[in-house]
Amino acid sequence: MSLHELELKISHLLRAGVLFAGMLLLVGWLWMWAQGGDVLTSYSEYKPQSLSESIQWALIMNDRALLLSFAGLGVLVTLPLVRVLMTGILFVKQKDYRLALMAFAVFMALVASFFLGIEL
């Protein structure tokens, strides 16, 4: 596989990921709207809640629309990780090991920042 083909595959993967995440979010939000009308009324007051609590609550309440929205956000947030990882692989294929090392270091920093920023 040529480098141009690999870059094209990365581009197609990212485009498909954004479209998939957008569809999950759209379906989840429309489903929420269809279930309860005005979905923004529950956000009139701030209640700090961790991600795991929100997911557990949605599972207990069988709120599939909210779970679908969370899935869409999850896909959207992981796309930059995929991009950096694929770029590192591309640099390895180009035999540019210095840039590949930097790309993998950025990937590890992104993964670490996600885990440090999530309050479970």
C-alpha atoms as an extended CHARMM CRD file, in Angstrom:
* protein
*
       120  EXT
         1         1  MET       CA              0.0000000000        0.0000000000        0.0000000000  PROA      1               0.0000000000
         2         2  SER       CA              1.4150000000        3.3860000000       -0.9670000000  PROA      2               0.0000000000
         3         3  LEU       CA              1.6930000000        6.2820000000        1.4600000000  PROA      3               0.0000000000
         4         4  HSD       CA             -0.8740000000        8.2550000000       -0.4970000000  PROA      4               0.0000000000
         5         5  GLU       CA             -3.3570000000        5.3850000000       -0.1760000000  PROA      5               0.0000000000
         6         6  LEU       CA             -2.6930000000        5.1730000000        3.5730000000  PROA      6               0.0000000000
         7         7  GLU       CA             -3.2660000000        8.9150000000        3.9880000000  PROA      7               0.0000000000
         8         8  LEU       CA             -6.4750000000        8.5740000000        1.9950000000  PROA      8               0.0000000000
         9         9  LYS       CA             -7.6370000000        5.7050000000        4.2230000000  PROA      9               0.0000000000
        10        10  ILE       CA             -6.9480000000        7.8120000000        7.3310000000  PROA      10              0.0000000000
        11        11  SER       CA             -8.9840000000       10.6360000000        5.8160000000  PROA      11              0.0000000000
        12        12  HSD       CA            -11.8810000000        8.3190000000        4.9820000000  PROA      12              0.0000000000
        13        13  LEU       CA            -11.7870000000        6.7530000000        8.4420000000  PROA      13              0.0000000000
        14        14  LEU       CA            -11.9370000000       10.1360000000       10.1510000000  PROA      14              0.0000000000
        15        15  ARG       CA            -14.7380000000       11.3580000000        7.8950000000  PROA      15              0.0000000000
        16        16  ALA       CA            -16.7330000000        8.1880000000        8.5600000000  PROA      16              0.0000000000
        17        17  GLY       CA            -16.0820000000        8.5550000000       12.2950000000  PROA      17              0.0000000000
        18        18  VAL       CA            -17.3700000000       12.1220000000       12.3580000000  PROA      18              0.0000000000
        19        19  LEU       CA            -20.4580000000       11.1540000000       10.3700000000  PROA      19              0.0000000000
        20        20  PHE       CA            -21.1110000000        8.1480000000       12.6130000000  PROA      20              0.0000000000
        21        21  ALA       CA            -20.7190000000       10.2310000000       15.7870000000  PROA      21              0.0000000000
        22        22  GLY       CA            -22.9700000000       12.9210000000       14.3300000000  PROA      22              0.0000000000
        23        23  MET       CA            -25.6420000000       10.3660000000       13.4900000000  PROA      23              0.0000000000
        24        24  LEU       CA            -25.4970000000        8.8700000000       16.9870000000  PROA      24              0.0000000000
        25        25  LEU       CA            -25.8150000000       12.3250000000       18.5290000000  PROA      25              0.0000000000
        26        26  LEU       CA            -28.6260000000       13.3820000000       16.2090000000  PROA      26              0.0000000000
        27        27  VAL       CA            -30.6370000000       10.2060000000       16.7870000000  PROA      27              0.0000000000
        28        28  GLY       CA            -30.0560000000       10.4160000000       20.5640000000  PROA      28              0.0000000000
        29        29  TRP       CA            -31.0870000000       14.0740000000       20.7590000000  PROA      29              0.0000000000
        30        30  LEU       CA            -34.1360000000       13.6000000000       18.5550000000  PROA      30              0.0000000000
        31        31  TRP       CA            -35.1320000000       10.5660000000       20.6130000000  PROA      31              0.0000000000
        32        32  MET       CA            -34.7880000000       12.6150000000       23.8290000000  PROA      32              0.0000000000
        33        33  TRP       CA            -36.8380000000       15.4010000000       22.3150000000  PROA      33              0.0000000000
        34        34  ALA       CA            -39.5430000000       12.9640000000       21.1890000000  PROA      34              0.0000000000
        35        35  GLN       CA            -39.7170000000       11.3920000000       24.6600000000  PROA      35              0.0000000000
        36        36  GLY       CA            -39.9440000000       14.4860000000       26.7560000000  PROA      36              0.0000000000
        37        37  GLY       CA            -40.4450000000       17.6200000000       24.6730000000  PROA      37              0.0000000000
        38        38  ASP       CA            -38.1240000000       20.2450000000       26.1780000000  PROA      38              0.0000000000
        39        39  VAL       CA            -34.9050000000       18.4470000000       27.0760000000  PROA      39              0.0000000000
        40        40  LEU       CA            -33.1300000000       21.5710000000       28.2840000000  PROA      40              0.0000000000
        41        41  THR       CA            -35.3560000000       22.0480000000       31.3490000000  PROA      41              0.0000000000
        42        42  SER       CA            -33.3570000000       19.4170000000       33.2490000000  PROA      42              0.0000000000
        43        43  TYR       CA            -30.2710000000       21.6030000000       32.7580000000  PROA      43              0.0000000000
        44        44  SER       CA            -31.7520000000       24.6950000000       34.4280000000  PROA      44              0.0000000000
        45        45  GLU       CA            -29.6620000000       24.1010000000       37.5460000000  PROA      45              0.0000000000
        46        46  TYR       CA            -26.1130000000       22.7970000000       37.7380000000  PROA      46              0.0000000000
        47        47  LYS       CA            -25.6480000000       19.4260000000       39.4180000000  PROA      47              0.0000000000
        48        48  PRO       CA            -22.0740000000       18.1320000000       39.3610000000  PROA      48              0.0000000000
        49        49  GLN       CA            -22.1230000000       14.4590000000       38.4250000000  PROA      49              0.0000000000
        50        50  SER       CA            -19.3650000000       12.1530000000       37.2360000000  PROA      50              0.0000000000
        51        51  LEU       CA            -19.5390000000       10.4000000000       33.8890000000  PROA      51              0.0000000000
        52        52  SER       CA            -19.8930000000        6.9850000000       35.4960000000  PROA      52              0.0000000000
        53        53  GLU       CA            -22.8070000000        8.2250000000       37.6420000000  PROA      53              0.0000000000
        54        54  SER       CA            -24.5110000000        9.6320000000       34.5510000000  PROA      54              0.0000000000
        55        55  ILE       CA            -24.0790000000        6.3690000000       32.6630000000  PROA      55              0.0000000000
        56        56  GLN       CA            -25.2530000000        4.3020000000       35.6410000000  PROA      56              0.0000000000
        57        57  TRP       CA            -28.3240000000        6.5190000000       35.9990000000  PROA      57              0.0000000000
        58        58  ALA       CA            -29.0940000000        6.1720000000       32.2800000000  PROA      58              0.0000000000
        59        59  LEU       CA            -28.7290000000        2.3760000000       32.5300000000  PROA      59              0.0000000000
        60        60  ILE       CA            -30.9800000000        2.1630000000       35.5940000000  PROA      60              0.0000000000
        61        61  MET       CA            -33.6080000000        4.4080000000       34.0030000000  PROA      61              0.0000000000
        62        62  ASN       CA            -33.2350000000        2.5640000000       30.6840000000  PROA      62              0.0000000000
        63        63  ASP       CA            -32.6360000000        5.9190000000       28.9690000000  PROA      63              0.0000000000
        64        64  ARG       CA            -31.3590000000        4.6340000000       25.6470000000  PROA      64              0.0000000000
        65        65  ALA       CA            -31.4960000000        8.0770000000       24.0570000000  PROA      65              0.0000000000
        66        66  LEU       CA            -29.0140000000        9.4440000000       26.5930000000  PROA      66              0.0000000000
        67        67  LEU       CA            -26.7980000000        6.3770000000       26.2180000000  PROA      67              0.0000000000
        68        68  LEU       CA            -26.8350000000        6.8460000000       22.4420000000  PROA      68              0.0000000000
        69        69  SER       CA            -25.8140000000       10.4810000000       22.8860000000  PROA      69              0.0000000000
        70        70  PHE       CA            -22.9870000000        9.4590000000       25.2300000000  PROA      70              0.0000000000
        71        71  ALA       CA            -21.8260000000        6.9330000000       22.6300000000  PROA      71              0.0000000000
        72        72  GLY       CA            -21.7810000000        9.6570000000       19.9600000000  PROA      72              0.0000000000
        73        73  LEU       CA            -19.7340000000       11.9320000000       22.2120000000  PROA      73              0.0000000000
        74        74  GLY       CA            -17.3800000000        9.0630000000       22.9970000000  PROA      74              0.0000000000
        75        75  VAL       CA            -16.7680000000        8.3820000000       19.3180000000  PROA      75              0.0000000000
        76        76  LEU       CA            -16.2430000000       12.0970000000       18.6430000000  PROA      76              0.0000000000
        77        77  VAL       CA            -13.7540000000       12.4700000000       21.4920000000  PROA      77              0.0000000000
        78        78  THR       CA            -11.7010000000        9.4250000000       20.4510000000  PROA      78              0.0000000000
        79        79  LEU       CA            -11.2640000000       10.5640000000       16.8450000000  PROA      79              0.0000000000
        80        80  PRO       CA             -8.2290000000       12.7930000000       17.6260000000  PROA      80              0.0000000000
        81        81  LEU       CA             -6.6250000000        9.8140000000       19.3610000000  PROA      81              0.0000000000
        82        82  VAL       CA             -7.1430000000        7.6960000000       16.2660000000  PROA      82              0.0000000000
        83        83  ARG       CA             -5.7150000000       10.4580000000       14.0720000000  PROA      83              0.0000000000
        84        84  VAL       CA             -2.5190000000       10.7830000000       16.1090000000  PROA      84              0.0000000000
        85        85  LEU       CA             -2.0700000000        6.9960000000       16.2790000000  PROA      85              0.0000000000
        86        86  MET       CA             -2.5820000000        6.5980000000       12.5210000000  PROA      86              0.0000000000
        87        87  THR       CA             -0.1650000000        9.4590000000       11.8690000000  PROA      87              0.0000000000
        88        88  GLY       CA              2.4590000000        7.6750000000       13.9710000000  PROA      88              0.0000000000
        89        89  ILE       CA              1.9390000000        4.5150000000       11.9330000000  PROA      89              0.0000000000
        90        90  LEU       CA              2.2210000000        6.5630000000        8.7470000000  PROA      90              0.0000000000
        91        91  PHE       CA              5.5670000000        7.9890000000        9.9260000000  PROA      91              0.0000000000
        92        92  VAL       CA              6.8370000000        4.4720000000       10.6870000000  PROA      92              0.0000000000
        93        93  LYS       CA              5.8930000000        3.4020000000        7.1480000000  PROA      93              0.0000000000
        94        94  GLN       CA              7.7900000000        6.4310000000        5.8240000000  PROA      94              0.0000000000
        95        95  LYS       CA             10.7620000000        5.3690000000        7.9650000000  PROA      95              0.0000000000
        96        96  ASP       CA             10.7290000000        8.7380000000        9.7260000000  PROA      96              0.0000000000
        97        97  TYR       CA             11.2580000000        7.2870000000       13.1780000000  PROA      97              0.0000000000
        98        98  ARG       CA             11.8640000000       10.6090000000       14.9340000000  PROA      98              0.0000000000
        99        99  LEU       CA              8.4360000000       11.9470000000       13.9390000000  PROA      99              0.0000000000
       100       100  ALA       CA              6.8590000000        8.5570000000       14.6580000000  PROA      100             0.0000000000
       101       101  LEU       CA              8.3110000000        8.6270000000       18.1690000000  PROA      101             0.0000000000
       102       102  MET       CA              6.9450000000       12.1300000000       18.6990000000  PROA      102             0.0000000000
       103       103  ALA       CA              3.5160000000       11.1030000000       17.3740000000  PROA      103             0.0000000000
       104       104  PHE       CA              3.4040000000        8.1190000000       19.7270000000  PROA      104             0.0000000000
       105       105  ALA       CA              4.5120000000       10.3470000000       22.6200000000  PROA      105             0.0000000000
       106       106  VAL       CA              1.6700000000       12.7550000000       21.8070000000  PROA      106             0.0000000000
       107       107  PHE       CA             -0.6970000000        9.7660000000       21.6310000000  PROA      107             0.0000000000
       108       108  MET       CA              0.3840000000        8.6010000000       25.0860000000  PROA      108             0.0000000000
       109       109  ALA       CA              0.0240000000       12.1360000000       26.4720000000  PROA      109             0.0000000000
       110       110  LEU       CA             -3.5000000000       12.3760000000       25.0500000000  PROA      110             0.0000000000
       111       111  VAL       CA             -4.4830000000        9.0160000000       26.5240000000  PROA      111             0.0000000000
       112       112  ALA       CA             -3.0260000000       10.0200000000       29.8930000000  PROA      112             0.0000000000
       113       113  SER       CA             -4.8150000000       13.3800000000       29.8250000000  PROA      113             0.0000000000
       114       114  PHE       CA             -8.1370000000       11.6840000000       29.1290000000  PROA      114             0.0000000000
       115       115  PHE       CA             -7.6990000000        9.3340000000       32.0720000000  PROA      115             0.0000000000
       116       116  LEU       CA             -6.4820000000       12.1080000000       34.3660000000  PROA      116             0.0000000000
       117       117  GLY       CA             -9.4080000000       14.3380000000       33.4100000000  PROA      117             0.0000000000
       118       118  ILE       CA            -12.1840000000       11.7950000000       33.9130000000  PROA      118             0.0000000000
       119       119  GLU       CA            -13.6250000000       11.6520000000       37.3910000000  PROA      119             0.0000000000
       120       120  LEU       CA            -14.8610000000        8.1100000000       37.7530000000  PROA      120             0.0000000000
